[in-house]
Amino acid sequence: MLRTFKTSVVTALCCTVLGAAVTGCDGDAMESWDPFPTTTPISGTEKIEVAGRSVNVSCAGEQQEGEPVVVLMHGGGDGLDKLAALQKTLSAEHRVCSYDRLGAGASDQPEGPQDFASTGKILTGVLDRVAGDAPVVLAGHSLGGLIAARYAPGHQDRVKGLVLMDATPSTMVADIKKAIPESAKGPAAELRAQNLAVFQGQNPEKLVITDGEVRSAGQIPVEVLQHGKQYLAALPEYGPLLEKAWSAGQRDWLALSGRSKLSTAAGSEHYIYLDQPEVVVKAVERVAAEAARPA
């Protein structure tokens, strides 16, 4: 997730609470009152309340018994609208949802700085609403992939598969400091400063992006997709080092599971789901099929 350099050189580095009063009800009313009302599945786009904040959610497709709900997670600076075409394609065979994180798209702004724990709480609230007790496959792009990969190890009860689309590496802060030294001048120095500021929380989501080790998410199916077009190398002098660090970061994600697989989208830059959507669709379908099988 490196912030954009010039044009598109480095785009990568870029519950419902029961509150109804029941006093004063007659016997018939009490008999018909349901303390656990069913929730109508979301179809299309609507706002839901999570932890007192309004979150924009979109869902499509029919839920099949035993199959996971696929949840798409956008990259930094994007929103669910950018994933609309992918969601539509996948919804022909799967129940697929996406959402705008706080500070993105049509969701509320965060009340203050966020960390992976707080953005994870919002994700949990979204999953409670769109998936309920059903298993979930998280498919995240860039920063969305990093958030998904950080979330899955602590939620193995519901996250049964991952698809990481050129996910931001788990050591991106250290990687950019190493690839572009503090002594760098010109565009490289500007890129370094901009991205370190983004990692410190100067981004629309106010998310402080810290480095961390890759933790195991159990023996779930994981597909890691990395870009094949070496677009980061366009940065003078330091580009090849950025490409090398990014590639190493994608390999590191394999530690998420003993059932992880790394693939390269040869014709893609950072936005694999736009450059080669068929690659992403097939990866999601494979992971969803594996996640639906009995353990």
C-alpha positions in Angstrom: 0.0 0.0 0.0 2.4 2.6 -1.1 0.8 6.0 -1.8 0.7 7.1 -5.5 3.9 8.3 -7.0 3.3 10.7 -9.9 0.5 8.9 -11.8 0.2 5.2 -11.2 3.8 4.2 -10.5 3.2 3.0 -6.9 -0.5 2.8 -6.3 0.0 -0.2 -4.0 2.3 1.6 -1.6 -0.4 3.7 -1.2 -25.5 -5.3 16.1 -28.7 -4.6 16.5 -29.6 -4.0 20.2 -33.0 -5.0 21.4 -34.5 -1.8 22.8 -38.2 -2.3 22.5 -40.1 -1.7 25.8 -42.3 -4.6 26.9 -44.0 -3.0 29.8 -47.7 -2.3 29.4 -48.2 -5.1 26.9 -51.2 -7.4 27.2 -51.1 -11.2 27.2 -51.6 -11.6 23.5 -48.9 -9.0 22.7 -46.5 -10.8 25.0 -47.2 -14.1 23.4 -46.5 -12.8 19.9 -43.4 -10.8 20.9 -40.2 -12.3 19.5 -37.1 -11.5 21.6 -34.9 -12.7 18.8 -36.4 -11.3 15.6 -35.1 -12.5 12.3 -33.1 -10.0 10.2 -33.9 -9.6 6.6 -30.9 -10.4 4.5 -29.3 -7.3 2.8 -29.9 -7.1 -0.9 -28.2 -4.2 -2.6 -26.6 -1.4 -0.7 -27.8 -0.1 2.7 -26.5 1.4 5.9 -26.2 -0.6 9.1 -25.2 0.5 12.6 -22.0 -1.0 14.0 -20.7 0.2 17.4 -22.7 3.3 17.1 -21.4 4.2 13.6 -23.1 4.0 10.2 -21.4 1.5 7.9 -22.2 1.2 4.2 -22.7 -2.4 3.2 -23.5 -4.1 -0.1 -24.6 -7.7 -0.7 -25.7 -9.8 -3.7 -26.3 -13.4 -4.5 -28.1 -16.3 -2.7 -26.8 -18.0 0.4 -26.5 -21.8 -0.1 -26.5 -24.0 3.0 -23.1 -24.9 4.1 -21.3 -22.5 1.8 -19.4 -19.5 3.0 -20.3 -15.9 2.5 -17.6 -14.1 0.5 -16.7 -10.7 1.9 -14.7 -8.3 -0.3 -12.4 -5.8 1.4 -11.2 -2.7 -0.5 -7.8 -1.1 -0.5 -6.8 2.1 1.2 -8.3 5.2 -0.5 -10.9 3.1 -2.2 -14.4 2.0 -1.4 -16.9 -0.8 -2.1 -17.9 0.8 -5.4 -14.6 -0.2 -6.9 -15.3 -3.8 -6.1 -18.8 -3.7 -7.7 -18.0 -5.5 -10.9 -16.1 -8.3 -9.0 -19.0 -8.6 -6.6 -21.5 -8.9 -9.4 -19.5 -11.6 -11.1 -19.0 -13.7 -8.0 -22.6 -13.3 -6.9 -23.8 -15.5 -9.8 -22.7 -18.5 -7.7 -22.1 -17.1 -4.2 -23.4 -14.8 -1.5 -21.0 -11.9 -1.7 -20.9 -8.8 0.4 -18.6 -5.7 0.7 -18.4 -2.7 2.9 -16.9 0.7 3.3 -14.6 0.8 6.3 -15.0 3.9 8.6 -13.5 6.9 6.8 -14.1 5.3 3.4 -16.9 5.6 0.9 -20.3 6.3 2.4 -19.5 5.1 5.9 -19.2 7.4 8.9 -15.9 8.9 9.8 -14.0 7.3 12.7 -14.3 9.2 15.9 -10.5 9.2 16.3 -7.4 7.3 15.3 -8.0 3.6 14.5 -5.8 0.5 14.9 -6.1 -3.0 13.7 -8.2 -3.9 16.8 -10.7 -1.2 16.2 -11.1 -1.7 12.5 -11.4 -5.4 13.4 -14.4 -4.7 15.7 -16.2 -3.0 12.8 -15.5 -6.0 10.6 -16.9 -8.3 13.3 -20.1 -6.2 13.4 -20.4 -6.4 9.6 -19.9 -10.1 9.6 -22.5 -10.6 12.3 -25.0 -8.8 10.1 -24.2 -10.2 6.7 -23.1 -13.7 7.5 -24.5 -14.6 11.0 -23.4 -18.1 11.8 -22.3 -18.9 8.3 -18.6 -19.5 7.5 -16.8 -16.6 5.8 -14.1 -16.2 3.1 -12.4 -12.8 3.3 -11.0 -11.5 0.0 -9.0 -8.4 0.5 -7.0 -6.1 -1.8 -4.0 -4.1 -0.7 -4.7 -2.6 2.8 -7.9 -4.7 2.9 -5.8 -7.8 2.4 -3.5 -6.8 5.3 -6.6 -6.2 7.6 -8.1 -9.5 6.6 -4.8 -11.4 7.2 -4.4 -9.7 10.6 -8.1 -10.5 11.5 -8.3 -14.2 10.5 -5.9 -15.7 13.1 -8.0 -14.4 16.0 -11.4 -15.4 14.4 -10.8 -19.0 13.2 -14.3 -19.9 14.3 -15.8 -18.0 11.4 -13.0 -17.1 8.8 -12.6 -20.3 6.8 -10.6 -19.0 3.9 -8.6 -16.0 2.6 -7.8 -14.5 -0.8 -5.2 -11.8 -0.6 -5.0 -9.6 -3.7 -1.5 -8.0 -3.7 -2.0 -7.4 0.0 0.1 -4.8 1.8 3.0 -6.8 3.4 3.1 -7.2 7.1 6.4 -5.4 7.4 5.7 -2.5 5.0 6.9 0.3 7.3 10.3 -1.3 7.8 10.4 -2.3 4.1 10.0 1.2 2.8 12.5 2.6 5.3 15.0 0.0 4.2 14.3 0.4 0.4 14.3 4.2 0.4 16.9 5.6 2.9 16.4 8.8 4.8 19.2 10.3 2.7 17.1 9.9 -0.5 16.4 13.0 -2.5 13.7 14.1 -5.0 10.7 12.0 -5.8 11.9 9.0 -3.7 12.2 11.2 -0.6 8.8 12.6 -1.2 7.3 9.1 -1.6 9.1 7.9 1.5 7.7 10.8 3.6 4.2 10.5 2.2 3.9 6.9 2.9 5.4 7.0 6.4 2.8 9.7 7.1 0.0 7.4 5.8 1.3 4.6 8.0 1.2 6.9 11.0 -2.5 7.5 10.5 -2.7 10.4 8.0 -5.1 8.5 5.7 -8.9 8.8 5.3 -9.5 5.9 7.7 -7.2 7.4 10.3 -5.7 3.9 10.6 -2.3 3.6 12.2 -0.6 0.8 10.2 2.0 -1.0 12.2 4.3 -3.8 11.3 3.7 -7.3 12.8 4.5 -10.9 12.4 2.4 -13.2 10.3 0.3 -15.4 12.6 -1.3 -18.7 11.8 -4.9 -18.7 10.9 -5.1 -22.5 11.1 -5.3 -24.9 8.3 -7.6 -22.8 6.2 -7.3 -22.4 2.4 -5.3 -19.3 1.5 -4.6 -17.9 -1.9 -2.0 -15.1 -2.2 -2.1 -13.3 -5.5 0.8 -10.9 -6.4 1.2 -8.6 -9.4 3.3 -9.6 -12.3 4.0 -6.3 -14.0 6.9 -4.7 -12.2 5.4 -1.2 -12.0 7.2 -0.3 -8.7 10.5 -0.5 -10.6 9.6 2.7 -12.4 10.7 4.7 -9.3 14.2 5.9 -10.2 17.0 4.1 -8.3 14.9 2.6 -5.5 12.2 0.9 -7.5 13.8 -2.5 -7.9 14.3 -2.7 -4.1 10.6 -1.9 -3.5 9.6 -4.6 -5.9 11.9 -7.1 -4.1 10.5 -6.1 -0.7 6.9 -6.4 -2.0 7.5 -9.8 -3.5 9.1 -11.0 -0.2 6.1 -9.7 1.7 3.8 -11.8 -0.5 5.8 -14.9 0.3 5.6 -14.1 4.0 1.8 -14.4 3.8 2.2 -18.1 3.1 2.8 -18.6 6.8 -0.9 -17.9 7.4 -1.7 -21.6 6.8 -0.2 -24.9 5.8 -2.7 -24.7 2.9 -1.4 -21.5 1.4 -0.7 -21.0 -2.3 1.1 -18.1 -4.0 0.3 -17.2 -7.6 1.5 -14.4 -9.9 -1.0 -12.5 -12.1 1.4 -12.0 -15.0 -0.7 -9.3 -16.7 -1.5 -7.2 -13.7 -0.2 -4.2 -11.8 -1.5 -3.6 -8.3 -5.3 -3.8 -9.1 -5.4 -7.4 -10.0 -9.2 -7.6 -9.7 -9.4 -4.9 -12.4 -6.6 -6.0 -14.6 -7.3 -9.7 -14.6 -10.6 -10.2 -12.8 -10.8 -13.8 -14.0 -7.7 -14.7 -11.9 -9.4 -13.3 -8.8 -12.7 -15.0 -9.5 -11.1 -18.4 -9.9 -9.1 -18.0 -6.7 -12.2 -17.0 -4.7 -14.1 -19.9 -6.2 -11.4 -22.4 -5.3 -11.1 -21.1 -1.7 -14.9 -21.0 -1.2 -15.2 -24.6 -2.5 -12.5 -25.8 -0.1 -14.0 -23.8 2.8 -17.4 -25.4 2.2 -16.0 -29.0 2.6 -16.4 -30.6 6.1 -13.3 -30.4 8.2 
